[in-house]
């Protein structure tokens, strides 16, 4: 089964990691969140904290999560067909930045308040700016 972007198939994922974390994205997130709650229940005052008392995933889930993360960086984030369009993204961001620095009055009012409050545009605002650029 190809992913939406056609970059990775489900069967390409490390089997041992997927068997532990889950076979879908939703299952993997659920496993990680539930593990955080279960493993750190001691923070509610019930149970004995680890030494040192740190909030973390259980060792097995942490190891699997890190293995999946490393796999994704190695096969998707750093070296994949998705990277072929990076220059286009950089171009669009550069053009938007130059335009809105030169013409701040063109920033939509709802985004202007974000820019003033946060000193930058967040992800949701960026999508609206991309639509405006088209």
N, C-alpha and C positions, 0 to 999 in steps of 0.2 A: 504494500500500500504506500504510494508516494505521498509525501506531505503536500500541503497546499502549494508551496513554492517549488516543488519538484526537486528538492535538495537532498532529502533523506527519506528512506523507507523505514517503516516500523521494524522490519527484520534486520536493518543495519544497526540498530541500537544494541548495546551490550546485553546479552540475554540474562546473565546473572543479576545485573543491576535492575533490569526491567521486571524480572521475576520477583524481586524483593520490593521495589518501589511501586510498581503498577504498570499496566500495559497501555494506559492512556495518560494524556497530560493531566486530566482531572484526577485520576487515581494516584498519580505521583504526588501531586500537590496535597491531596487528602492524606496520603501516607506521611508526608513530611510534617504537616500541621498537627495531625493526631499524635505523631511521635513527640513533637515538641511539648504538647500538652501532657502526655503520659509521662515522659521522661523527666519533666520538670514539675510534677505535681507537688514535690516537696516544698516548692516556693509558696504554696498556699498555707503552709504551716503544718501540713500533714506529711509524715514521713521524714526520713533523715536525708539531709542534703549531702551531695558528694563533697569530697575534699580535694581541691577547693570548691566552694559553692558557686558554680557558674551555670548559667542558663545555656543549654546546648541541646543538640540532637543526641540520641543514643549513639554509641560508637558504630553499630552496624548501619544505621540509616545515614549517619554522617559520612561514613566511608563510601556507601553506594551513591549518595548525592554528589560527593566530590568526584567520584569516578565518572558519573554522568556529565558533570560540569566539564571535566577535562576532555571527555570524548567530544562534547559539543564544541568546545574551543578548537580542538584539533581538526574536526571534520566539517564544521559548519561556519563558525564565526571567523576563523582565520583563513581557511582555504576551501572555498566553495563557489559555485556559480553565482551566488548572491552577492559576492564581493565585486563582481564585474561592473555593477552599477554605482559603486562608491563615488566615482568621479562626478556622476550626475548629481548625487546628493550633496556633495561638497559645493558644486556649482550653484545649485538652487539656494542653499543656505547662505553662501557668500553673496549672491544677488539680493536675496531678501534683506540680509543685514545691511548691505550698502544702501539699498533703497530706503529702509526705515530709519537709518541713521541720518540720511540726507533729508528725508521727508517724514519726520515723526508725526506730523498731522495726519498722515495716511494710516497710521496704526488705528484699527477699530477701537472705539471707546472702551469696550469690555476688556480688550487686551491691554490698552493703555493703563488701566488701573492695576493690572497684574504686573506690568513692567515697572510701574511706580512702587508697588508694594514689595515685589520680590527682586527687583533689579534685573529681571530677565523674563523671557517668555517660557511657560511650561509646555509640556507635551501636547496638551489639548489645544492650547493656543497656537502652537506651531502648525497643527493640522489645519486650523482655520487660515493661517497665513499662507500655507501651501495652496489651499483652494483659491485664495485671493490672488496668488501669483499666477495661477493658470488663467 
